[in-house]
Amino acid sequence: MSKLSLIIKREYLTRVTKKSFIIGTLLAPLGLLVYMLVIVGLTKYESGGEIKVAVLDEAGVIKQMPDDKGIRFIPTSGKTLEQLKTEVQNKQFDGVLQIPPLGSFSKKEHTVFYHSDDRLAPEKSSVIERKVGKKIRDFKIDSLKLDPQALDMLETKVAIDPEKITGSGDDDSKYTAGVGLVIGGIMAFIMFFMVTMYGAMVMRSVMEEKTNRIVEVMMSSVRPFELMLGKIIGAGAVGLTQVLIWVVLGGGVMLLVPLFMGGIDPSQMQGAMPAPGEMPTIDPEEIEGETFRFMTEIGKQNWPLIIFSFIVFFLGGYFIYSSLFAAIGSAIGDDLGEGQSLTLPVMIPIILAFYITAFAGMRNPNSGLMVFASMFPLFSPIVMPFRMAFSPPIWQIILSLALVVAAAFFFVWLAGRIYRVGILLYGKKVTFKEIGKWMFYKG
């Protein structure tokens, strides 16, 4: 164990003291801050300035249309379309909004025309469509002598509140599925990102030492398996160190961002949102109640079990894929380009697991495919953490944990047999058939 600890220490210190690691670790939160500042700057930036739009109301549905952000509507009663086009050419207006007669009230789609040689920006086009649509709707309501309040009463929202028939525990709520999707999706993404990122880090470390022939010196005093295992654990410790630094610095960045958002109107973040007078009435107490119920649903999750299982699945998935990446790194010769073809079979299960979670999991977390994927060790480190938020049967969680731990030991052992041969092999292009033979070499 003393040799293994020395290898882990060397792998860890060698990487965390590199300038590339320090710069990359510090630049990531700085990049996040720059990204947030760019977003803030874009919300303050108003492109194109104000445009003047002449309104030709042939339908007789618009008396006065209030100006909106970046658009000034000017009524033009008594003028023809040709006259207005001439005024646009003379730069008196930027464009003419022609609203033709409506025809039948049963018609649900209406087309209005915007005459201008300048292309209308998508945001301004959306604003005009929304405002004209509301004016036409109001006109229809007045013409049919309908009660607007009675029409508002027809608007009905339905929410499903699940109720258990048998069993103990609290009933699910209408937020259960949404909370499960959010928690499960975040956990699946973290697993996918960290396993691929730090597994590739192990492969690069093995490739560097092989191409530099440093490994020949190290193999004179340590066994190949100890060297490989030390690299896997050391790279994992480097990754955890980087994540912890990112969490701390990222939290600081998120505290700084509000300082730069002091003069921003929240409505600017919403693009072409309805004007204040057109927005539906929102009850602050209702929002507060909904937020409280949503947070209550989050608190109802079995967090001790979720966190414990997530850690086990992460370690299991990391050891499975890192060992495979280490084996691939040992098999790659002087031509680093051949690593792409060798790493493809390792990446396919990770990608499949992510897509199964993204598509099948979003539809039904407890489908047959999801149950199988959450048990299969190459998929379960990504799939089962997603299912954890939907309270699968406890026996499935225990079986999946046992399988992923057993698979981690098996793949580390298997990768060790490949590593001991491939790490000292130079000048030969390796095939999968030859790698298969290495598994059964004696000695």
PELINBEL-V952566 format. One record per pair of residues at least 12 apart in sequence whose ideal C-beta (glycine too) atoms are under 6 Angstrom apart, sorted by the first residue. I is the first residue (numbers start at 1). J is the second residue. If there is no record, write none. Layout:
# PELINBEL-V952566
[[I	J] [I	J]]
This chain:
# PELINBEL-V952566
[[3	222] [3	226] [4	226] [4	230] [7	230] [8	230] [8	233] [8	234] [11	231] [11	234] [12	234] [12	237] [12	238] [15	238] [16	238] [25	242] [25	245] [28	246] [29	249] [29	250] [29	253] [32	253] [33	253] [36	257] [40	260] [40	261] [43	264] [43	268] [43	269] [48	121] [50	70] [50	72] [51	71] [51	94] [52	72] [52	74] [52	93] [52	94] [53	71] [53	73] [53	95] [53	97] [54	74] [54	76] [54	84] [54	93] [54	96] [55	73] [55	75] [55	97] [56	76] [56	81] [56	96] [56	98] [57	99] [58	99] [58	100] [58	101] [59	99] [59	101] [59	102] [61	135] [61	136] [61	139] [62	135] [65	131] [68	127] [70	124] [71	124] [84	96] [85	115] [95	114] [95	116] [96	115] [97	114] [98	113] [99	112] [105	140] [112	132] [123	272] [126	272] [127	272] [159	174] [160	174] [161	174] [173	297] [175	294] [175	297] [179	297] [179	298] [180	389] [180	390] [183	389] [184	386] [184	389] [187	385] [188	357] [188	382] [188	386] [191	381] [191	382] [191	385] [192	354] [192	382] [195	317] [195	318] [195	321] [196	350] [198	235] [198	239] [199	321] [199	322] [199	325] [201	235] [202	231] [202	232] [202	235] [202	322] [202	325] [202	326] [203	325] [203	328] [203	329] [205	231] [206	326] [206	329] [206	330] [207	329] [207	332] [215	423] [224	419] [224	420] [225	416] [228	326] [228	416] [228	419] [232	322] [236	318] [306	388] [309	388] [310	385] [312	401] [313	381] [313	384] [313	385] [316	381] [316	404] [316	405] [316	408] [317	381] [319	408] [319	412] [320	407] [320	408] [320	411] [323	411] [323	412] [323	415] [324	346] [324	415] [326	415] [327	415] [327	418] [327	419] [328	342] [328	343] [330	419] [330	422] [330	423] [331	422] [331	430] [331	435] [349	378] [353	379] [353	382] [353	383] [354	382] [356	373] [357	383] [357	386] [361	386] [365	387] [365	390] [374	387] [374	400] [375	400] [377	403] [377	404] [377	407] [380	400] [380	404] [384	400] [417	439] [418	435] [418	438] [421	438] [421	441]]
